[in-house]
Amino acid sequence: MFRVFILSLLLVCATRMVFAGNDTKVIYGDDNRVSVTDEQINSTVAQAVAGGVSLNRLQKTADGNYLTPFLNSLRTTNQVCAEERFANEPLLPTCTGFLVAPNILVTAGHCLVEKAEIAQNKVTSACERNAWVFGFTQTNGAVSVKFNKDQVYNCKKVIYGTYGNRISDNDQGADFAIVELDRDVVGRRPMQIRQTGAVREGEKLFLVGHPSGLPLKYATGGEVLDARAVHYFISNVDSFAGNSGSPVLNIETNVVEGILVRGKKDYIPHPDTTRSCMVVNRCDSNGNNCVSAVREDLSGEHVTRITDILRYLPLGI
């Protein structure tokens, strides 16, 4: 069922007209982002993906559920041009995470720990301030969204998290966090993760997450560009800030290969200086010839190897 869904996404992406558009991820070649619908979640890996949401954005209602009032759009928050894709959709998460066990979630380290920090069995300040919300798919521009209590989970503690601890001058360092949630997640299957070996250059990838804080999106059409680094590999998956922590999966096996953690600049000023709005930064499929030269030291999107987390997972996972 999932393979059929991915194939249909690939067909959609291949036939879509390419958008003519001349912080910190980007579009490579065609824009491959596709919105996930409520109907698709139950039959795909998307059901295991959550967004990190500030607790002050969630209001608990009398029935124990949650309301998020006053959501702004990508257009109003990031001054994105009206013709950009998803410009009028609401924004909510600041990071993405995914289940690897009923109450264990994995995300990017920088979502929950400070630079150069190692957190072990610790309630970090970011852990205290944020909940994890599953199934944010509403794309109709509503100013508020409702979630039932089985969609919202608190961070109980960071089992292990690290961000930017280098082992050599040319190493970017590990960037991941393993989170224990306050209870088992209801009705969602954890993702399968690579247990042995390593992903190879040229292997095809996709990711699921919340680019720029948008409702849940798939992005197909990625591949491994460079697999030489110790803690991460480089890919050309289309991703944005908000995708930090997104699972990057092998399109042939549906197994998680890594965690999206950093990349090139997202948005740049419109090339027409008479327009005071932002457009998506675009590069070719190899990560070159970008519209913006910012972060040209990165040749693509960096993805923490999922095998980096294995030794820190609780027994039995």
C-alpha positions in Angstrom: 0.0 0.0 0.0 2.8 2.4 0.9 4.8 1.6 -2.1 1.8 2.3 -4.3 1.4 5.7 -2.6 5.0 6.6 -3.1 4.8 5.7 -6.8 1.8 7.9 -7.2 3.7 10.7 -5.6 6.5 10.3 -8.0 4.1 10.4 -10.9 2.6 13.6 -9.6 6.0 15.2 -9.1 7.1 14.2 -12.6 4.1 15.8 -14.3 3.8 18.9 -12.2 4.8 22.2 -13.9 8.1 23.4 -12.5 7.6 26.7 -10.5 9.4 29.5 -12.2 11.2 31.2 -9.4 14.4 32.7 -10.0 16.8 29.3 7.1 18.3 26.6 6.3 17.4 24.0 3.8 16.4 24.4 0.2 14.8 23.1 -3.1 17.0 21.0 -5.4 15.8 20.9 -9.0 12.0 20.5 -9.1 10.0 21.2 -5.9 9.0 17.7 -4.8 6.9 18.6 -1.7 3.5 17.0 -1.6 0.8 17.7 1.1 -0.2 14.7 3.2 -4.0 14.2 3.6 -5.7 12.7 6.7 -6.8 9.8 4.5 -3.2 9.0 3.5 -1.7 9.1 7.0 -3.2 5.8 8.2 -1.7 3.8 5.3 1.8 5.4 5.2 4.8 6.1 7.5 3.5 9.7 7.9 1.4 8.5 10.8 4.6 8.2 12.9 5.7 11.8 12.3 5.1 14.6 14.8 5.8 18.3 15.0 7.5 20.0 17.9 5.1 22.7 19.1 5.6 25.3 21.8 3.3 24.6 24.7 2.2 28.3 24.7 0.6 27.6 21.3 -1.6 24.9 22.6 -4.7 25.6 24.7 -6.3 22.7 26.5 -10.1 22.7 26.2 -12.7 21.5 28.7 -13.0 18.1 27.0 -9.2 17.5 27.4 -8.4 18.1 23.8 -6.4 21.0 22.4 -6.9 24.2 20.3 -4.2 26.3 18.6 -5.6 29.7 18.0 -4.2 32.6 15.9 -2.1 30.6 13.4 -0.3 32.8 10.8 0.5 31.7 7.3 3.8 31.2 5.6 3.1 34.4 3.7 2.5 36.6 6.7 5.1 35.1 9.0 8.0 34.8 6.5 7.0 37.5 4.0 6.9 34.8 1.3 5.5 36.0 -2.0 1.9 35.1 -2.7 2.7 33.0 -5.7 5.0 30.7 -3.8 3.7 27.2 -3.1 1.9 26.8 0.3 2.1 30.6 0.9 -1.3 30.7 2.5 -1.1 27.6 4.6 -0.9 27.9 8.4 2.4 27.4 10.4 2.8 25.6 13.7 5.8 23.2 14.4 9.3 24.5 14.7 10.9 21.0 14.3 9.9 17.5 13.2 10.3 14.1 15.0 9.3 10.5 14.5 8.5 7.4 16.5 10.9 4.5 16.9 9.0 2.9 19.7 5.6 3.5 21.3 6.9 6.2 23.6 10.3 7.0 22.1 10.7 9.8 19.5 13.8 10.8 17.6 14.6 14.4 16.3 17.5 16.7 15.6 19.7 17.4 18.6 19.5 21.2 18.0 15.8 21.1 18.5 16.2 20.1 22.2 19.8 20.7 23.4 22.2 23.6 23.3 25.3 23.9 21.0 28.1 21.6 22.2 25.8 20.1 24.9 25.4 16.5 25.7 22.1 15.8 27.5 21.6 12.4 29.1 18.4 11.5 30.9 17.8 15.2 31.3 14.7 17.5 31.1 16.2 20.3 29.0 14.5 23.7 28.8 13.4 23.0 25.2 12.0 19.6 26.4 9.9 21.5 29.0 8.7 24.1 26.6 7.5 21.9 23.7 5.0 19.2 23.0 4.9 16.8 20.1 1.8 16.9 17.9 0.9 14.1 15.4 -1.3 14.6 12.4 -1.0 18.3 11.7 -2.3 18.2 8.1 -4.8 21.1 7.9 -3.9 23.2 4.8 -7.0 25.4 4.3 -5.5 28.5 5.9 -7.7 28.3 9.0 -6.6 30.6 11.8 -7.0 27.9 14.4 -6.7 24.1 14.5 -8.1 21.5 16.9 -6.2 18.3 18.0 -7.6 15.5 20.1 -5.6 14.4 23.2 -4.3 11.3 21.5 -2.4 13.6 19.0 -0.5 15.6 21.7 2.3 14.3 23.9 4.8 16.0 26.3 8.5 15.5 26.4 9.2 13.5 29.6 13.0 13.7 29.2 15.8 13.6 26.7 17.3 10.1 26.9 20.3 11.3 24.9 20.9 14.4 22.9 24.0 15.9 21.3 24.5 18.9 19.0 27.8 20.0 17.3 30.3 18.0 19.3 33.1 17.5 16.8 35.8 14.8 16.7 37.9 16.6 14.1 38.2 20.0 12.5 36.4 19.0 9.3 33.6 17.0 11.1 30.2 18.7 11.6 29.5 16.6 14.7 26.6 14.5 15.7 23.2 16.1 15.8 20.3 14.0 17.3 18.1 13.6 20.3 16.2 10.6 21.6 13.1 11.7 23.5 10.9 9.7 26.0 7.4 10.9 25.7 5.0 11.2 28.7 3.0 8.1 27.6 2.7 5.6 24.7 1.4 7.1 21.5 -2.0 5.8 20.6 -2.7 4.2 17.2 0.6 4.9 15.5 3.2 2.5 14.3 6.9 3.3 15.0 9.2 3.5 12.0 11.8 0.9 11.1 15.3 2.2 11.2 18.6 0.9 9.7 20.3 -1.4 12.3 23.5 -2.3 10.4 25.6 -1.2 7.5 25.5 2.2 5.8 23.6 3.9 3.1 25.4 4.2 -0.3 25.9 7.1 -2.7 23.2 7.2 -5.3 20.5 5.5 -3.2 17.1 7.1 -3.6 15.5 8.8 -0.6 12.4 10.7 0.6 11.5 12.5 3.7 8.4 13.4 5.7 8.0 16.5 7.9 7.0 20.1 8.5 9.0 22.3 6.1 8.9 25.9 7.5 6.4 24.8 10.1 3.8 23.9 7.4 1.3 21.0 7.6 2.8 17.6 6.9 4.6 17.1 3.6 6.3 14.4 1.7 9.3 15.2 -0.4 10.4 12.5 -2.9 13.1 12.6 -5.5 16.1 12.8 -3.2 19.3 10.7 -3.3 22.6 10.3 -1.4 25.1 12.7 -2.9 28.1 12.0 -0.6 28.4 9.3 2.1 32.0 9.8 3.2 31.5 11.7 6.5 31.5 9.9 9.8 28.2 11.2 11.4 26.2 12.2 8.4 25.6 11.9 4.7 24.7 14.6 2.2 21.5 14.5 0.2 19.5 16.6 -2.2 16.1 16.1 -0.5 13.9 19.2 -0.6 13.8 20.5 3.0 13.4 23.7 5.0 13.8 24.9 8.6 11.1 23.0 10.4 12.2 19.8 8.7 15.0 19.5 11.3 14.4 16.1 12.8 12.6 14.7 9.8 13.1 11.1 9.0 14.9 10.5 5.7 13.9 7.1 4.3 15.1 4.7 1.7 12.5 4.7 -1.0 13.1 1.0 -1.8 13.0 -0.3 1.8 10.9 2.3 3.7 13.6 2.1 6.4 14.9 5.3 8.0 18.5 6.1 6.9 18.9 9.3 8.8 17.7 12.5 10.5 17.6 15.8 8.5 19.6 18.4 10.5 21.0 21.2 8.3 21.3 22.6 4.8 21.4 25.7 2.6 19.5 28.9 3.0 15.7 28.6 2.6 14.3 31.9 1.3 15.9 34.8 -0.5 14.6 38.3 -1.5 12.6 38.4 -4.8 15.0 39.2 -7.7 12.7 42.1 -8.6 13.8 44.7 -6.1 10.4 46.5 -6.4 8.8 43.5 -4.6 9.4 43.2 -0.8 8.8 39.5 -0.5 10.8 36.3 -0.4 11.1 33.4 -2.8 12.4 29.9 -2.4 16.2 29.5 -2.9 16.8 26.9 -5.6 19.9 24.8 -6.6 20.5 22.2 -9.2 20.1 18.6 -8.3 23.7 18.3 -7.3 23.5 21.2 -4.8 25.3 23.7 -7.1 24.3 26.9 -9.0 22.1 28.1 -6.2 20.2 31.4 -6.5 21.8 32.4 -3.1 25.4 31.9 -2.3 24.7 31.8 1.5 26.0 28.6 3.1 27.8 27.6 -0.1 30.1 25.6 2.2 27.3 23.0 2.3 27.0 21.0 -0.9 23.6 19.7 0.1 21.4 18.8 3.0 23.1 17.1 5.9 21.5 14.0 7.4 22.7 12.5 10.6 23.2 8.7 10.2 20.4 6.9 12.1 23.0 4.3 13.1 24.6 7.0 15.3 21.7 6.7 17.7 21.6 2.9 18.1 23.9 2.6 21.2 21.8 5.2 23.1 18.3 3.6 22.5 16.7 1.8 25.5 17.0 -1.9 25.4 14.5 -3.8 23.3 14.1 -1.2 20.5 
